[in-house]
Amino acid sequence: MPKIAIGAEFLKSMSNIPKSEQKKVREFTEKFRKDPTQSSINYEPINDVKDKKVRTVRIGLSYRAVVIHPPKGDVYLLVWVDHHDEAMRWAKNKVFEINSETGGLQIIDTEIIEKEQVENEVVDEVEESNKEDKQEYLLFDDYTDKQLQKLGVPRLLLPSIRRLENEEELEQIRKHLPDEAYEGLLSLAAGFSFEEILVELGREPDNEEIDPDDFEKALDNPDTKRRFATVTSNEDLLDMLNAPLEKWRVFLHPTQEKIVKNNNKGPVRVLGGAGTGKTVAAMHRAKFLVEEVFTNTSDSIIFLTFTANLAKVIKNQLDSIVPESLRKRIIVTTVHSLASRILKRYDENFQTVSSHEIREQVKHAWEIAVSTEELGFDESFYREEWEDVVQRKGISTEKEYLRAKRIGRGTRISRLQRKQIWKVFEDYRSFLNRHNIKEWVDIVREARMIVEQNDFVVPYKAAIVDEAQDLHQEDFKLIRTIIPEGPNDLFIVGDTHQRIYKNKVVLSHSGINVLGRRSKRLKVNYRTTEQIRKWAVSIIDGLSYDDLDEGLDDQKGYKSLLHGLDPELRHFNKLDDELRFITDFVHNAISNDVKLSNLCLVARSKSLIKDVYKPLFDELGIASTILDPSKTNQGEGIRLATMHRVKGLEFSHIIIASVNKGVIPPENVLKKAADEISRSDLLQREKSLLYVAATRARDYLVVTSYGEKSEVL
Ligand SMILES: Nc1ncnc2c1ncn2[C@@H]1O[C@H](COP(=O)(O)OP(=O)(O)OP(=O)(O)O)[C@@H](O)[C@H]1O
């Protein structure tokens, strides 16, 4: 059977033609997949094309698909579809070539070469008469052609790259470059060494001999897989055609591909800044595991998140990439609901601190417990001590507490004070026990104990964990217990820059040992423009972030391949002025045909959303909807959400409003911080919160404040 591959550009071009024609393309593609050699498919060469491999085939009366059928190997590539004249125009200057250094199949737009030739003839004449003005040093002078090709530069574009003087010029020809070439050159221009970039791109310094005519082999190359997918079944094909613009479903970055498809001896940790495709990699990993590793029909794996919102998003997205027969073997849930399910088998009636009523009771219990003490610490000190020392370390006796290390706590206490403090904790614990109320940490710990005592057999072969930065040490202990160490056991993704809850973990303390080679990083931002990414990173600049273990993480080498406008930062004297600005911004977006559901206004608190911004849009008669965690379909209108709620989501336009002093961090929370260390931890979390909110924007970011600006800005 001939091999059929579909290009990302084919899918994109298909989505741009009328619906009635798309239907015909679909029918043609199915026929093509069955047998591209059947006599009813007529391949016509085009006169006057750069690449003699290019053919077109008729679809209906006026549309044409562009097909490549190389002389060697039995391969057919669908590369573009369009109205006859447009298809001819598109194909005229394209060359389809295997890069002799990377082995990746590239589509090269030679139009730029011709344009440059004409321009250069003029420039050469001017330069000849003006020799001393010529820039002596060009951007890539230090590298050989072979090195540039090894980074992904197509042979034909070498002269264009050689002429570049600075990064702005690189940016200008960006659209003519294959992604891998742009990525490599951007890193070179940013000062990374050639060798560092090869490691980053996962390329061997010396590759095996590459046959520039072997297109069949080239289809297996990771660079090719960024833009071509081999079709293996009709189901596969229909999946691609049904969501042609969702590239992530089919085309992975080589780093993602490598992480997803690797066979690992033990746990893997994947770090990466916002928008670098961690969740996409995690979902493809789940698919890979059920498809190729745990293939028994009784094998299942569990995909764990911190928030229920994200679990919902992942469930839907997995439905679209995993065939139905395999999909049921991937269970998606939160760590909390997994733990509570285990515990409920033994105790049906416990309550959690999630309802307002219980929260009030717990608050009251703390007040009572603390009121009996006379050490002079306020309530927030006890609560922090409870969360950061007792609950984090799973301490249950006075003896353990007396011995516990209190690393990171700002207030020193004596042994005697510890004894007195423990009495408060005992009172609080006995209140919880009397009412059968459990904190989430307790639920997770007790669930683990049940599993440890072999009272509950967990049926999962492997776990995938997203939002790892927000999970508690106890959560990881439970995960380790339900999935014992073994090949392909755990796949953990997270970004500590996005840690917005207090749960700092060290994986090895939960028995999860990620050795050096099983620690991976994703660095290419697929979501936001470079301008938005840079601004968001500037918010957290200078702060220290861990790597979920005992090392540190940083934002070195991260980049976005998308470019756009700088974020707009606006400060006003009064709320009214801010509201007027937001109104104009939204009206402007509407008049530019931006769909309301692509706009999201984010603020720090629920009350700002409910009492200030929702009424604003109601008054203006513009539909708006407060994002509801319990609903999958949020209806029409501008999205309104808190900073916590937008985690994991994305929108084309984001407005972050009321970034004022006293609002972020909230004044009442800041006041309660027990000491300087808690205050600075809180500030770091609030900065992360702004980082999370800002990196939800794909194209436009607006940040407004009034009165006095927040210190996080
Ligand atoms: N290989 C890919 N091709 C095209 N788009 C991709 C690819 N990988 C990820 N994306 C897109 O990039 C965006 C961010 O991806 P994803 O949500 O997986 O990133 P993340 O690292 O989990 O983000 P965050 O931590 O900020 O929530 C999404 O729109 C996703 O569809």
The ligand as a Gaussian input file, in Angstrom:
#p B3LYP/6-31G(d) Opt

LIG

0 1
 N        2.309000      20.873000      18.962000
 C        1.467000      21.879000      18.989000
 N        1.019000      22.433000      17.848000
 C        0.158000      23.460000      17.848000
 N       -0.328000      24.017000      18.978000
 C        0.080000      23.510000      20.140000
 C        0.999000      22.430000      20.227000
 N        1.217000      22.168000      21.537000
 C        0.474000      23.041000      22.232000
 N       -0.209000      23.840000      21.405000
 C       -1.152000      24.901000      21.762000
 O       -0.510000      25.779000      22.672000
 C       -1.403000      26.208000      23.669000
 C       -0.834000      25.872000      25.036000
 O       -0.778000      24.463000      25.177000
 P       -0.967000      23.763000      26.594000
 O       -2.234000      24.203000      27.227000
 O       -0.725000      22.322000      26.418000
 O        0.263000      24.434000      27.323000
 P        0.648000      24.358000      28.863000
 O        2.120000      24.364000      28.894000
 O       -0.064000      23.234000      29.528000
 O        0.069000      25.761000      29.322000
 P       -0.203000      26.390000      30.779000
 O        0.785000      25.805000      31.721000
 O        0.026000      27.842000      30.528000
 O       -1.632000      26.119000      31.097000
 C       -2.732000      25.548000      23.365000
 O       -3.509000      26.421000      22.581000
 C       -2.336000      24.347000      22.550000
 O       -3.359000      23.920000      21.678000

